[in-house]
């Protein structure tokens, strides 16, 4: 494997690892609608603000979201909406294949 291929694959794996949690996927879907602050997302997900912040940090480190600070308020926005389109496409394909296997 060439060095550039290795780096590309590592970056992709890092992004997918960041998305590999239901709460983080929920946050990505909410952020598609509009920017949200940590406290609002925590309430929406029914989790403590500290847990929401950790999830958002993982998404930010993977480059999927960005944050903007205004005083003490931190708002997050989705930077890569295409990941949700990709997830929807994959989900549809997987469900269709399951239906075919089950004869539904």
C-alpha angles and dihedrals in degrees: 000000000000119000094248091050090050092051092047092050092047091051092049092048089051091052093048091047089053090053094046096099128078094228092052091049088050090052092050090052092049091047090055086068098051143314113297134192121234093250093053093048091048091055092046091052095040093235134119117276090242091057091047090051092053092050091049091048090057091050091048093049089053090053095243096116136024131206135217123197122214108178105305094339118097117195123194127207133187113253099180110041089165090077089068091050089051091048091050091049092049092046092053092049093048093048092048091050091050091051091051092049091050093043094239 
